[in-house]
Amino acid sequence: MPDEMNLLLARLQRLCEDLPGVEAGTSYGTPALKAGGKLFVRVKDAGTLVLMAPMDEKERLIEMAPGTYYETDHYRGWPALLVRAAAIDDEDLRHRLAEAWHLKAPAKLRRMRD
């Protein structure tokens, strides 16, 4: 795995330290973080994240910050948002990760955090 992808995974893990049950794994052959076995974020490539998000939130974020959030035809109609990793600061990314975790984490893990 390229160094840039390892650095991006390390950043994600650091920002998710306070989320219960986060485990590293893979998705489509790239590094991913899961909650209770459910994917909530993955590294697509050295500069791009795939973050799970409800459709209405996805559309709002893309409209609000198209330099950070976007989608390709492949992700159209799916609750997954593409994120330019270099364009998002740690505070915003931590928030987005917590939202994605909450969306995908099993109820037992969500109760541990709430």
N, C-alpha and C positions, 0 to 999 in steps of 0.2 A: 504494500500500500504506500502511495506517495507520502512524503513527510507532511505536505500541506493537509492531507486528509487526516493524518494522525493528530496534527495540531488542532484541527477543527473539532475532531472527536474529543480531545482533551478539554477544549473550551466548553463544549456541550456538557461533558461530565461535571466540570467544575460548577457550571451554572445550575446543574440539577442536583447538587449535593443535598439540598434540604427536601427533596421529593422522595417519599417512601417507595421502596420496591423497584427502583430504576436499575435496569440491568443492560449491559452492553451486549450487542449481538450483531447480526447482519440482516440486511434486507436488499434483495436484488444484487447481492454480491458486494455491497458497500456497508461501512460501519453504520450502526443504528442504535438507538436507545429505545427500550421497551419498558412498559409498566405492566407487571403481571403477564408478561408474554405478548402484550399488545403494543404494536409499533406506534410511537408518537412523533418521532423525528428520525431522519436518516441523512447521512452525508451523501449527496448525489454525485458531487465531484469536488475538487479542491476549493471551489468558490461558492458552491450552492448547497443549500439545505432543502429538504422536503419536510415540511412541518404540517401535521394534521390540524385542520381548522374547520369549523362549521362553515357551510357554504355562504351564509349571509356575512359572516365575519371575514371570510376570504375575499369576497367581492368588495367589502368596505375597505379593507387594508390595501388592496391593489389600487383602488381609486384614490385613497388617501396618500399613499407613498409608493408610486410606481417605480421609483428608483431603488426601492428595497424589496418590494413584494411583486411577484408576477406569476403568470401561468403560461404554459405552452399548450398546444392542442392536446397533447397526451394527458394532461391533468384537468382539462376542461370537463366540468360536470362531476368532479371528484372532490371530496373534502380534504384536499391536500394543496398546500400553498408553497410555491417556490420562494426562497429567501436568498438574496445576495448577501453572503456572510460578512463581507467587508463593509457593507452599507448599514449594518445594524449594530448599535452599541450593546454592551453587556446588559445594561439595565432593561432595555427593550426586549432583548433576546431572552433574558431570564423570565420576563413576564409572558412572552409568547410560549416559551417552553412549559411554564406552569399551566397555561391555558390548554395546551395540547395534551399534557399529561392528564389533566382533569377530564378532558374529553374522552380519553382512551382507557384510563386506569380503572380496574375493577372497583366496585363499591367498597370492598374491604380496605383497599389501599387509600381510597378517598377519605374514608372515615378516620384513618390514621392521621391524616393531615388536617382535617377539619376540627 
